[in-house]
Each structure stands twice: as structure tokens, then as C-alpha cells.
Amino acid sequence: MDKFIEVIKPIQTQKSSEIGVIKRKRVAAYARVSTDYEDQLNSYKAQCDEYTQIITSNPNYTFAGLFADQGLSGTQAKKRPEFMKMIACAKNGEIDLILTKSISRFGRNTVDVITYIRELREINVEIFFEKENISSLDPKIDFMLTILSSIAQEESRAISTNVKWSYDKKFKNGIVDPRRFYGYEVIDGKQVINEDEAVVVKQIFTLALKRYNINDIVKTLNVAGIKTLNGTTWKYGSIRSILQNEKYCGDALLRKTVCIDYLTRRTVKNNNIADKYYVSNNHEAIIDKETFDSVQLLLKDKSDTVRNLNKTTKYPLTGILYCPKCGRTLKRQQVNRGANMTVVLNCNHSYGNDHICKSGSPKYDLVVNAAVDSIQEIYANDRVLSSLFEVFDNNVALNELRNQLSTLKDSNKHLHSLHHEYPDNNDIVKQILYNDSQIETLQQELSSNLSTSVRLDYIKSLVKEEQMKLDTVNFKDIFSLVLADEHKIIFIISPTKSLTSLVEDIPSVIEIESILSKMYISKDEQSGIFYEVKIYE
């Protein structure tokens, strides 16, 4: 018997409700331009208008949406919100056909283009590329798509190279693109100081010089109701960014970051990856360079000599209260309950404390009120105030340090020129290195002196007639250490010493002569305590 082969073709069935009805395709369009330049915007609008007209004028099409990304690169699909929205709609069965100008408009990443075409083809969603006149449903075009999308990807790489070249040229010529950021506005293509915001910027740098840590600066600005450029409250990162931004001293560092992959657009910090360019005196400065450089040293140096102290704590003396006998911190402790509750200061009130000190427990309110009284007495006494100013002035040698730094830097410039002429002369190299170490030491001293100078300016700004209140005066900007027991309080003012070194020198601090001494009596005359004010250099 001969073999017989019969072909059984599939039978296309229709629902009774569909008989006599022509099913219309749900058609969407995708448009994209990668920049916001005027000619590209015209192209973007033309794409949108053209595809809207094509779809709405075809009786066999139902308009399923226009998806358009403006000013976005095609190298990463996930960073094109309209594109991803279109893909989601297609996968949800809302689109049958997608019209787009070309493969390069659909995407410049070969992997992305092929992946999304195959995913949509599996659910019978067609993509028609007008320029290439090809449909994604034809499996024979995969090879062509690979070639064409690779060409588009290579074009993207070439564009990225050209962009880098153009930026290099601008950087080498010191051309800085003016941008709006806190403290500056852009007017007629130039960076112009915003006077109101500049006041806040100066305040931020001044607080940093006064050894406020960044969190304290954040609290200070937020309590004052000062808002960021976006109208939000200040955060740690926003303050640190301002303190480290060289633009506030009129300069501009170009190429702080570099793009290491043109497809993923991944950007990293430029840590010895590519050339950087530093443009000095690019625009008007808000902060002088000396202040800016000093703040950078304070931010980097974590040693005890420049250690920041929390200056905006809930209780005004927290952090600088110590016991004169054992040298431990004094902590607030509640005694009794209800109406008889009293807050005292106690060096024994801490966990894991084996040593019991017999210094007594002075009342917290009495110590704080005595602090207010001591400041009022300082400003009411010309002799005491003059002594205080004199000690601070004696510890500020800004002009001398500036002259020494200038001399050393000039010397190094001359030595560097000599080194080019005599590269094998080791004595020149040794002298340059020695000068560098001296410059670093002097810059640290200058930073410390500036900090003392700013603190002195604050102390001088408190006029005699001012009624001292807890919410107007920060005690930690005046007092460096407070030693208290049940009999006496010693308020220490030091122009240069850190809290750590003062605590270590408590025996010596107690022995020095006071510039002011008084018996403080509470307003109700029910309690009192003796206090002294001392200056420790």
C-alpha cells in the first residue's frame, strides 16, 4: 500500500459576535529625542504629530497611545519612563502594533533592542520601524536588527566620545557652565551672588570655624526656620556639600566625576581617572579662600586639638560640665518626685562607676543661672572685658602666619623652577619637601587662629546692654569648660585649648588666678553659689 500524506490546515474560527466585524489593530507610537536643543525639539514635535495623524486617520487602527521621551538618551531603556510604560501596556494586552521612526529611536543598546523585540514578538506585538521599513514579526530580520542596532550603539559611542572631547576643550579653556545653586543665581549666563542666601552661606562657614559640627549647623539653621533652595529643611549632606564646595570662594573644579560606561551612563568620582581642571577666580566669591581652606582642614582633622563639640544640645551646658575633684563628666539627675522634684549634677550618676566622689551635687538650675550671671558681669566690667579681649588677641597671629606662609610658598615656586633646570639635584627636592611640611604646619596654625578670631568676634558682638537669655547666647561659644561642685563653680575660657586637654589639666586650671569672682544669689534669695571666671591659655 502506498504511503499517503494529508495536510490538515488550522481552521480559523470566529465568535458569533465577531462575524461581519473587522477587528481594528490597537496601535501606539514611540518617539524620542536625546537633547533639549531647539532643532531636536522640532524633531520631537514632528514625530509626535506625524504618528498621531497616521494612527487616527487609518480606519483599521485604534489609537492606543503616544509614548514619548524628551531629552533622554537611548542607551538605557530603564531610564526612559515612557518607553517602559509602553512595554508594560503591550505586555498587558493593550497594544497590537508599535510605530517608531527607526531602530535608533527605539534604542541604542543592542541588547535592549533585541531583548524587547523578542519579548513583544512572543506575545504577538509588532514593532514597525519606518526608516528601515521592517517589521519585528518577521524572524528573518533578527540578523538585520542585530547589525542595525549595533550600528546605532556604535553611533552612541561616537557621540559620547565627541561629547567628552567638547567638554575637554571647554575645561582646558576654563569655561564653566553657570548653574543655579544655593548662594548664586544665573543672570545673563553669569554666576551672580544672591545676597540673602549669601548671608546663610557665611553663617554656615562661620559656625564651622567656631568648631560647630555639621549636625549642630543643621540644627541651628532648622531652628531658625531657614530653608534650602528647594524649600526643605537642611540635612547633613547638604551642609557638608556647601562646606566642601570650592565655588563659594570664587573658584571652580571641573570634572569632579567621570562617566566610565557610555551605555549604562555609570558615573564615579574622578579619583585619578582623568584630568581635572581648577579654575581660580572664576566668579565673585562669598567666602575668602583663607576661610575656605581652614574649614577644609577642620573637616579632615579628627584629632583632639580641633575636635568638634556638640554645641546645640537640649541643655546649654551639656558636654562641658565636669567634676573638679575626679575629672568625670557631670550628669543631670532627678532627685525626689512630684512637686519636690529637683535636678542636680552628679559625677557618680553613671553606669559602671566604681569610684564614689564626694564633690556633692549642685543644683542644675543654679549652675545655669550662675553662667548667665557671669556673662552679664563680664560685660558690665570694662577691666574684665579688656583682659578677656587681650588674651584672645595675644593668641591670634594671623598676619604673622600669613607672611610666613607667603614666604614659604614663594620659596617653593622658585625651588620648583630650579628643579626643572636641575632635576638631579637632591638638595632642591629635600628643601621643597621640607617647605611643604612647614606649610602644612603653618596652615594648621592659621586654621586654629582663624577659629579663635571668629570666636573672639562673637564674644565682642555681645553688647553690655543685652539681657542674657538661654535662647540668645550659646554658652559653649564662650566657655570652654565648667567645673562645679556643691560649693563653687569655675567657668573656664580658653582661646586655643581643646576640651580634652583642659580636662587633663584640671589641677592646673583650678590653680590659676581668676579674672572675676562673685557670689550668685537666686532671685527668690533661697539659694546661692560662689563662682569664678578664669582664662586658661
GUTI-347377 format. One line per 4 residues: their letters; for each residue y negated, x negated, z negated of C-alpha. Coordinates in nm, 2 decimals, decimal comma, always signed. Layout:
N
A = Y/X/Z ~ ...
This chain:
537
MDKF = +0,00/+0,00/+0,00 ~ -0,34/-0,14/+0,10 ~ -0,60/-0,21/-0,17 ~ -0,89/+0,03/-0,17
IEVI = -1,22/-0,02/-0,34 ~ -1,46/+0,27/-0,41 ~ -1,82/+0,22/-0,52 ~ -1,93/+0,46/-0,79
KPIQ = -2,31/+0,47/-0,79 ~ -2,50/+0,58/-1,10 ~ -2,63/+0,94/-1,10 ~ -2,99/+0,98/-1,19
TQKS = -3,03/+1,30/-1,40 ~ -3,34/+1,48/-1,49 ~ -3,41/+1,71/-1,77 ~ -3,48/+2,07/-1,66
SEIG = -3,83/+2,04/-1,80 ~ -3,90/+1,73/-1,57 ~ -3,77/+1,89/-1,25 ~ -4,06/+1,91/-1,00
VIKR = -4,28/+1,70/-1,22 ~ -4,39/+1,35/-1,11 ~ -4,38/+1,11/-1,41 ~ -4,70/+0,91/-1,43
KRVA = -4,70/+0,55/-1,55 ~ -4,88/+0,46/-1,86 ~ -5,10/+0,17/-1,75 ~ -5,30/-0,07/-1,96
AYAR = -5,52/-0,37/-1,86 ~ -5,58/-0,70/-2,03 ~ -5,90/-0,91/-1,98 ~ -6,01/-1,23/-2,14
VSTD = -6,29/-1,49/-2,12 ~ -6,28/-1,81/-2,33 ~ -6,66/-1,86/-2,39 ~ -6,97/-1,66/-2,45
YEDQ = -7,17/-1,81/-2,17 ~ -7,36/-1,57/-1,95 ~ -7,16/-1,62/-1,64 ~ -6,84/-1,57/-1,83
LNSY = -6,97/-1,26/-2,00 ~ -7,04/-1,12/-1,65 ~ -6,68/-1,20/-1,55 ~ -6,56/-1,03/-1,87
KAQC = -6,75/-0,71/-1,80 ~ -6,64/-0,72/-1,43 ~ -6,27/-0,74/-1,54 ~ -6,31/-0,45/-1,78
DEYT = -6,50/-0,23/-1,53 ~ -6,26/-0,31/-1,24 ~ -5,94/-0,23/-1,42 ~ -6,08/+0,08/-1,58
QIIT = -6,17/+0,21/-1,23 ~ -5,83/+0,11/-1,08 ~ -5,63/+0,29/-1,35 ~ -5,84/+0,61/-1,38
SNPN = -5,87/+0,65/-1,00 ~ -5,49/+0,64/-0,94 ~ -5,32/+0,98/-0,97 ~ -4,99/+0,82/-1,06
YTFA = -5,14/+0,63/-1,36 ~ -5,22/+0,74/-1,71 ~ -5,48/+0,53/-1,88 ~ -5,31/+0,36/-2,18
GLFA = -5,59/+0,14/-2,29 ~ -5,81/-0,16/-2,21 ~ -5,74/-0,47/-2,42 ~ -6,00/-0,75/-2,40
DQGL = -6,05/-1,07/-2,59 ~ -6,40/-1,22/-2,56 ~ -6,49/-1,58/-2,63 ~ -6,13/-1,67/-2,73
SGTQ = -5,90/-1,95/-2,59 ~ -5,58/-1,85/-2,43 ~ -5,38/-2,14/-2,58 ~ -5,26/-1,94/-2,88
AKKR = -5,15/-1,57/-2,84 ~ -5,15/-1,51/-3,22 ~ -5,52/-1,59/-3,23 ~ -5,61/-1,32/-2,97
PEFM = -5,62/-0,99/-3,17 ~ -5,65/-0,76/-2,86 ~ -5,36/-0,93/-2,69 ~ -5,13/-0,89/-2,99
KMIA = -5,24/-0,53/-3,03 ~ -5,14/-0,47/-2,66 ~ -4,80/-0,63/-2,72 ~ -4,74/-0,41/-3,02
CAKN = -4,83/-0,10/-2,83 ~ -4,60/-0,20/-2,55 ~ -4,31/-0,25/-2,79 ~ -4,38/+0,09/-2,95
GEID = -4,32/+0,25/-2,61 ~ -4,69/+0,34/-2,54 ~ -4,73/+0,12/-2,22 ~ -4,52/+0,10/-1,90
LILT = -4,74/-0,13/-1,69 ~ -5,00/-0,40/-1,78 ~ -5,25/-0,51/-1,52 ~ -5,42/-0,85/-1,56
KSIS = -5,62/-1,08/-1,33 ~ -5,40/-1,39/-1,34 ~ -5,14/-1,58/-1,54 ~ -5,42/-1,80/-1,68
RFGR = -5,60/-1,49/-1,81 ~ -5,27/-1,37/-1,97 ~ -5,22/-1,70/-2,14 ~ -5,25/-2,08/-2,10
NTVD = -4,95/-2,17/-2,32 ~ -4,63/-2,19/-2,11 ~ -4,40/-2,10/-2,39 ~ -4,61/-1,80/-2,49
VITY = -4,64/-1,67/-2,14 ~ -4,27/-1,69/-2,06 ~ -4,17/-1,55/-2,41 ~ -4,39/-1,24/-2,39
IREL = -4,30/-1,17/-2,03 ~ -3,93/-1,18/-2,11 ~ -3,97/-0,97/-2,43 ~ -4,16/-0,70/-2,24
REIN = -3,92/-0,71/-1,94 ~ -3,63/-0,64/-2,18 ~ -3,80/-0,30/-2,27 ~ -3,89/-0,23/-1,90
VEIF = -4,26/-0,30/-1,95 ~ -4,40/-0,45/-1,63 ~ -4,69/-0,70/-1,60 ~ -4,87/-0,73/-1,27
FEKE = -5,07/-1,05/-1,20 ~ -5,33/-0,96/-0,94 ~ -5,43/-1,31/-0,83 ~ -5,07/-1,43/-0,78
NISS = -4,96/-1,08/-0,65 ~ -4,64/-1,09/-0,85 ~ -4,46/-0,86/-1,09 ~ -4,28/-0,97/-1,41
LDPK = -3,99/-0,73/-1,34 ~ -3,86/-0,95/-1,06 ~ -3,62/-1,21/-1,23 ~ -3,65/-1,43/-0,93
IDFM = -4,01/-1,52/-1,02 ~ -3,93/-1,69/-1,35 ~ -3,93/-2,03/-1,18 ~ -4,27/-1,95/-1,02
LTIL = -4,41/-1,83/-1,36 ~ -4,30/-2,15/-1,52 ~ -4,48/-2,36/-1,26 ~ -4,79/-2,14/-1,26
SSIA = -4,82/-2,11/-1,64 ~ -4,76/-2,49/-1,67 ~ -5,05/-2,54/-1,43 ~ -5,26/-2,31/-1,65
QEES = -5,16/-2,51/-1,96 ~ -5,25/-2,84/-1,78 ~ -5,58/-2,69/-1,69 ~ -5,64/-2,60/-2,05
RAIS = -5,56/-2,96/-2,15 ~ -5,80/-3,09/-1,89 ~ -6,07/-2,85/-2,02 ~ -6,00/-2,98/-2,37
TNVK = -6,04/-3,34/-2,25 ~ -6,37/-3,25/-2,08 ~ -6,50/-3,08/-2,39 ~ -6,41/-3,39/-2,60
WSYD = -6,59/-3,61/-2,35 ~ -6,90/-3,39/-2,36 ~ -6,90/-3,40/-2,74 ~ -6,86/-3,77/-2,74
KKFK = -7,16/-3,81/-2,52 ~ -7,37/-3,58/-2,74 ~ -7,26/-3,77/-3,06 ~ -7,34/-4,11/-2,91
NGIV = -7,69/-3,98/-2,82 ~ -7,73/-3,84/-3,18 ~ -7,76/-3,48/-3,05 ~ -7,68/-3,24/-3,34
DPRR = -7,62/-2,87/-3,27 ~ -7,85/-2,69/-3,52 ~ -7,67/-2,43/-3,73 ~ -7,78/-2,19/-4,00
FYGY = -7,66/-2,29/-4,34 ~ -7,79/-2,25/-4,69 ~ -8,13/-2,40/-4,72 ~ -8,20/-2,42/-4,35
EVID = -8,28/-2,18/-4,07 ~ -8,27/-2,24/-3,69 ~ -8,61/-2,18/-3,53 ~ -8,67/-2,28/-3,16
GKQV = -8,35/-2,49/-3,16 ~ -8,45/-2,69/-3,46 ~ -8,34/-2,71/-3,82 ~ -8,62/-2,57/-4,04
INED = -8,63/-2,55/-4,42 ~ -8,60/-2,21/-4,58 ~ -8,84/-2,26/-4,88 ~ -8,68/-2,00/-5,11
EAVV = -8,33/-2,14/-5,05 ~ -8,45/-2,50/-5,08 ~ -8,56/-2,43/-5,44 ~ -8,20/-2,33/-5,52
VKQI = -8,06/-2,64/-5,34 ~ -8,29/-2,86/-5,55 ~ -8,18/-2,68/-5,87 ~ -7,82/-2,75/-5,78
FTLA = -7,88/-3,12/-5,73 ~ -8,09/-3,14/-6,04 ~ -7,82/-2,98/-6,25 ~ -7,56/-3,22/-6,11
LKRY = -7,79/-3,52/-6,21 ~ -7,81/-3,37/-6,56 ~ -7,43/-3,41/-6,57 ~ -7,35/-3,04/-6,53
NIND = -7,00/-3,00/-6,39 ~ -6,96/-2,78/-6,08 ~ -6,82/-2,48/-6,28 ~ -7,13/-2,49/-6,50
IVKT = -7,36/-2,49/-6,20 ~ -7,16/-2,19/-6,06 ~ -7,22/-2,00/-6,39 ~ -7,59/-2,09/-6,41
LNVA = -7,66/-1,96/-6,06 ~ -7,45/-1,64/-6,10 ~ -7,60/-1,56/-6,44 ~ -7,95/-1,60/-6,28
GIKT = -7,84/-1,35/-6,01 ~ -7,88/-1,60/-5,72 ~ -7,67/-1,51/-5,42 ~ -7,51/-1,72/-5,15
LNGT = -7,61/-1,70/-4,78 ~ -7,36/-1,42/-4,74 ~ -7,49/-1,23/-5,04 ~ -7,19/-1,30/-5,26
TWKY = -7,15/-1,48/-5,59 ~ -7,12/-1,86/-5,60 ~ -6,78/-2,03/-5,61 ~ -6,66/-2,38/-5,70
GSIR = -6,61/-2,48/-5,33 ~ -6,95/-2,35/-5,21 ~ -7,13/-2,57/-5,47 ~ -6,92/-2,88/-5,41
SILQ = -6,98/-2,83/-5,03 ~ -7,36/-2,83/-5,09 ~ -7,35/-3,14/-5,32 ~ -7,14/-3,34/-5,06
NEKY = -7,34/-3,23/-4,75 ~ -7,55/-3,52/-4,62 ~ -7,76/-3,27/-4,42 ~ -7,96/-3,19/-4,73
CGDA = -8,10/-3,55/-4,73 ~ -8,20/-3,51/-4,36 ~ -7,90/-3,69/-4,21 ~ -7,60/-3,56/-4,01
LLRK = -7,25/-3,70/-4,00 ~ -7,08/-3,60/-3,67 ~ -6,71/-3,55/-3,60 ~ -6,60/-3,48/-3,96
TVCI = -6,29/-3,31/-3,82 ~ -6,08/-3,36/-3,51 ~ -5,86/-3,13/-3,31 ~ -5,52/-3,30/-3,28
DYLT = -5,35/-3,04/-3,06 ~ -5,53/-2,85/-2,78 ~ -5,26/-2,58/-2,77 ~ -5,25/-2,49/-3,14
RRTV = -5,61/-2,59/-3,20 ~ -5,50/-2,76/-3,52 ~ -5,79/-2,94/-3,68 ~ -5,77/-3,20/-3,95
KNNN = -6,02/-3,42/-4,14 ~ -6,12/-3,72/-3,94 ~ -5,98/-3,99/-4,17 ~ -5,98/-4,29/-3,94
IADK = -5,86/-4,09/-3,65 ~ -6,16/-4,10/-3,42 ~ -6,51/-4,25/-3,42 ~ -6,77/-4,08/-3,65
YYVS = -7,14/-4,09/-3,59 ~ -7,40/-4,09/-3,86 ~ -7,75/-3,97/-3,76 ~ -8,02/-4,07/-4,00
NNHE = -8,35/-3,88/-4,03 ~ -8,22/-3,60/-3,80 ~ -8,43/-3,33/-3,97 ~ -8,66/-3,27/-4,26
AIID = -8,48/-3,34/-4,59 ~ -8,47/-3,11/-4,90 ~ -8,32/-3,38/-5,12 ~ -8,42/-3,75/-5,12
KETF = -8,14/-4,00/-5,03 ~ -8,15/-4,17/-5,37 ~ -8,07/-3,84/-5,54 ~ -7,80/-3,75/-5,29
DSVQ = -7,63/-4,09/-5,32 ~ -7,65/-4,08/-5,71 ~ -7,48/-3,73/-5,71 ~ -7,20/-3,87/-5,49
LLLK = -7,13/-4,14/-5,74 ~ -7,13/-3,89/-6,03 ~ -6,88/-3,67/-5,84 ~ -6,65/-3,96/-5,77
DKSD = -6,67/-4,14/-6,11 ~ -6,44/-3,98/-6,37 ~ -6,50/-4,24/-6,64 ~ -6,63/-4,15/-6,98
TVRN = -6,98/-4,30/-6,90 ~ -7,05/-4,02/-6,65 ~ -6,81/-3,76/-6,77 ~ -6,94/-3,41/-6,72
LNKT = -6,96/-3,19/-7,03 ~ -6,93/-2,81/-7,02 ~ -7,29/-2,71/-7,07 ~ -7,28/-2,33/-7,02
TKYP = -7,02/-2,23/-7,28 ~ -7,04/-1,90/-7,46 ~ -7,16/-2,06/-7,78 ~ -7,46/-2,30/-7,73
LTGI = -7,33/-2,60/-7,93 ~ -6,96/-2,58/-7,84 ~ -6,83/-2,92/-7,73 ~ -7,09/-3,14/-7,91
LYCP = -7,02/-3,03/-8,28 ~ -6,83/-3,30/-8,48 ~ -6,75/-3,37/-8,84 ~ -6,95/-3,67/-8,97
KCGR = -6,66/-3,77/-9,21 ~ -6,34/-3,76/-8,99 ~ -6,49/-3,75/-8,64 ~ -6,30/-3,45/-8,53
TLKR = -6,45/-3,15/-8,35 ~ -6,58/-2,86/-8,55 ~ -6,44/-2,52/-8,45 ~ -6,56/-2,18/-8,52
QQVN = -6,36/-1,99/-8,79 ~ -6,39/-1,64/-8,91 ~ -6,39/-1,60/-9,29 ~ -6,33/-1,26/-9,46
RGAN = -6,31/-0,93/-9,27 ~ -6,53/-0,63/-9,21 ~ -6,89/-0,63/-9,33 ~ -6,83/-0,96/-9,53
MTVV = -6,71/-1,15/-9,22 ~ -6,87/-1,49/-9,18 ~ -6,83/-1,75/-8,91 ~ -6,81/-2,11/-9,03
LNCN = -6,75/-2,45/-8,88 ~ -6,43/-2,63/-8,98 ~ -6,27/-2,95/-8,87 ~ -5,94/-2,86/-9,04
HSYG = -5,91/-2,53/-8,83 ~ -5,69/-2,66/-8,55 ~ -5,32/-2,67/-8,47 ~ -5,10/-2,97/-8,57
NDHI = -5,37/-3,10/-8,80 ~ -5,21/-3,32/-9,08 ~ -5,53/-3,46/-9,23 ~ -5,73/-3,23/-9,46
CKSG = -6,10/-3,33/-9,45 ~ -6,33/-3,23/-9,75 ~ -6,65/-3,21/-9,55 ~ -6,69/-2,84/-9,62
SPKY = -6,76/-2,56/-9,38 ~ -7,12/-2,50/-9,29 ~ -7,22/-2,15/-9,15 ~ -7,23/-2,15/-8,78
DLVV = -7,55/-1,93/-8,75 ~ -7,72/-2,17/-9,00 ~ -7,64/-2,47/-8,78 ~ -7,76/-2,29/-8,46
NAAV = -8,08/-2,17/-8,62 ~ -8,15/-2,52/-8,75 ~ -8,11/-2,65/-8,40 ~ -8,37/-2,41/-8,28
DSIQ = -8,60/-2,51/-8,56 ~ -8,55/-2,88/-8,50 ~ -8,66/-2,84/-8,14 ~ -8,97/-2,65/-8,24
EIYA = -9,05/-2,91/-8,49 ~ -9,01/-3,19/-8,24 ~ -9,26/-3,02/-8,00 ~ -9,50/-2,94/-8,28
NDRV = -9,52/-3,31/-8,39 ~ -9,70/-3,54/-8,14 ~ -9,58/-3,85/-8,32 ~ -9,21/-3,75/-8,29
LSSL = -9,25/-3,63/-7,94 ~ -9,42/-3,96/-7,83 ~ -9,13/-4,16/-8,00 ~ -8,88/-3,95/-7,81
FEVF = -9,06/-4,00/-7,47 ~ -9,10/-4,37/-7,53 ~ -8,73/-4,42/-7,59 ~ -8,64/-4,24/-7,28
DNNV = -8,90/-4,42/-7,07 ~ -8,76/-4,75/-7,20 ~ -8,42/-4,66/-7,07 ~ -8,54/-4,57/-6,72
ALNE = -8,59/-4,87/-6,50 ~ -8,59/-4,70/-6,16 ~ -8,85/-4,92/-5,99 ~ -8,68/-5,25/-6,11
LRNQ = -8,34/-5,13/-5,99 ~ -8,48/-5,01/-5,66 ~ -8,64/-5,35/-5,60 ~ -8,31/-5,54/-5,69
LSTL = -8,11/-5,31/-5,45 ~ -8,36/-5,36/-5,17 ~ -8,35/-5,74/-5,21 ~ -7,97/-5,75/-5,21
KDSN = -7,94/-5,51/-4,91 ~ -8,19/-5,72/-4,71 ~ -8,00/-6,03/-4,80 ~ -7,67/-5,88/-4,68
KHLH = -7,84/-5,78/-4,34 ~ -7,94/-6,14/-4,30 ~ -7,59/-6,26/-4,40 ~ -7,42/-6,03/-4,16
SLHH = -7,63/-6,16/-3,87 ~ -7,53/-6,52/-3,98 ~ -7,17/-6,42/-3,99 ~ -7,18/-6,32/-3,62
EYPD = -7,32/-6,66/-3,54 ~ -7,08/-6,85/-3,77 ~ -6,76/-6,63/-3,80 ~ -6,56/-6,91/-3,95
NNDI = -6,80/-6,98/-4,24 ~ -6,61/-6,85/-4,55 ~ -6,91/-6,91/-4,78 ~ -7,11/-6,65/-4,59
VKQI = -6,82/-6,40/-4,63 ~ -6,79/-6,47/-5,00 ~ -7,17/-6,42/-5,05 ~ -7,15/-6,08/-4,87
LYND = -6,86/-5,97/-5,08 ~ -7,04/-6,08/-5,40 ~ -7,36/-5,89/-5,29 ~ -7,15/-5,58/-5,22
SQIE = -7,01/-5,58/-5,57 ~ -7,37/-5,63/-5,71 ~ -7,50/-5,35/-5,50 ~ -7,22/-5,12/-5,62
TLQQ = -7,30/-5,20/-5,99 ~ -7,68/-5,15/-5,94 ~ -7,62/-4,82/-5,76 ~ -7,42/-4,70/-6,06
ELSS = -7,70/-4,81/-6,29 ~ -7,95/-4,64/-6,07 ~ -7,75/-4,32/-6,08 ~ -7,74/-4,33/-6,46
NLST = -8,11/-4,40/-6,48 ~ -8,19/-4,11/-6,25 ~ -7,98/-3,88/-6,47 ~ -8,18/-4,00/-6,77
SVRL = -8,50/-3,95/-6,58 ~ -8,41/-3,59/-6,48 ~ -8,31/-3,51/-6,84 ~ -8,65/-3,65/-6,96
DYIK = -8,83/-3,44/-6,71 ~ -8,66/-3,13/-6,86 ~ -8,75/-3,23/-7,21 ~ -9,11/-3,28/-7,11
SLVK = -9,11/-2,94/-6,94 ~ -9,06/-2,76/-7,27 ~ -9,41/-2,70/-7,38 ~ -9,51/-2,69/-7,75
EEQM = -9,62/-2,32/-7,75 ~ -9,29/-2,20/-7,61 ~ -9,09/-1,99/-7,86 ~ -8,74/-2,14/-7,86
KLDT = -8,47/-1,89/-7,79 ~ -8,10/-1,93/-7,72 ~ -8,13/-1,78/-7,38 ~ -8,41/-2,01/-7,27
VNFK = -8,30/-2,35/-7,39 ~ -7,98/-2,53/-7,33 ~ -7,93/-2,74/-7,64 ~ -7,69/-2,97/-7,46
DIFS = -7,97/-3,08/-7,23 ~ -8,15/-3,22/-7,54 ~ -7,89/-3,30/-7,80 ~ -7,60/-3,54/-7,71
LVLA = -7,41/-3,49/-8,04 ~ -7,44/-3,28/-8,36 ~ -7,28/-3,39/-8,68 ~ -7,26/-3,12/-8,95
DEHK = -7,11/-3,06/-9,29 ~ -7,20/-2,81/-9,57 ~ -7,48/-3,04/-9,69 ~ -7,65/-3,18/-9,39
IIFI = -7,68/-3,17/-9,01 ~ -7,77/-3,47/-8,79 ~ -7,89/-3,39/-8,44 ~ -7,84/-3,69/-8,21
ISPT = -8,04/-3,75/-7,89 ~ -7,92/-4,03/-7,67 ~ -8,07/-4,12/-7,33 ~ -7,77/-4,30/-7,20
KSLT = -7,46/-4,28/-7,42 ~ -7,17/-4,05/-7,34 ~ -7,03/-3,81/-7,59 ~ -6,71/-4,02/-7,62
SLVE = -6,90/-4,34/-7,70 ~ -7,12/-4,16/-7,96 ~ -6,82/-4,01/-8,14 ~ -6,66/-4,36/-8,15
DIPS = -6,99/-4,49/-8,31 ~ -7,04/-4,21/-8,56 ~ -7,06/-4,45/-8,86 ~ -7,34/-4,65/-8,68
VIEI = -7,51/-4,33/-8,57 ~ -7,53/-4,20/-8,93 ~ -7,70/-4,52/-9,05 ~ -7,99/-4,53/-8,80
ESIL = -8,34/-4,41/-8,91 ~ -8,43/-4,05/-8,83 ~ -8,75/-3,95/-8,64 ~ -8,76/-3,61/-8,81
SKMY = -8,61/-3,46/-9,13 ~ -8,66/-3,12/-9,28 ~ -8,50/-2,85/-9,50 ~ -8,44/-2,54/-9,29
ISKD = -8,46/-2,21/-9,48 ~ -8,33/-1,89/-9,32 ~ -8,57/-1,60/-9,26 ~ -8,42/-1,40/-9,55
EQSG = -8,45/-1,71/-9,77 ~ -8,09/-1,66/-9,88 ~ -7,96/-1,98/-9,73 ~ -8,07/-2,32/-9,61
IFYE = -7,96/-2,66/-9,50 ~ -8,11/-3,01/-9,46 ~ -8,12/-3,16/-9,11 ~ -8,23/-3,49/-8,94
VKIY = -8,31/-3,58/-8,58 ~ -8,21/-3,93/-8,47 ~ -8,24/-4,12/-8,14 ~ -7,94/-4,35/-8,05
E = -7,99/-4,59/-7,77
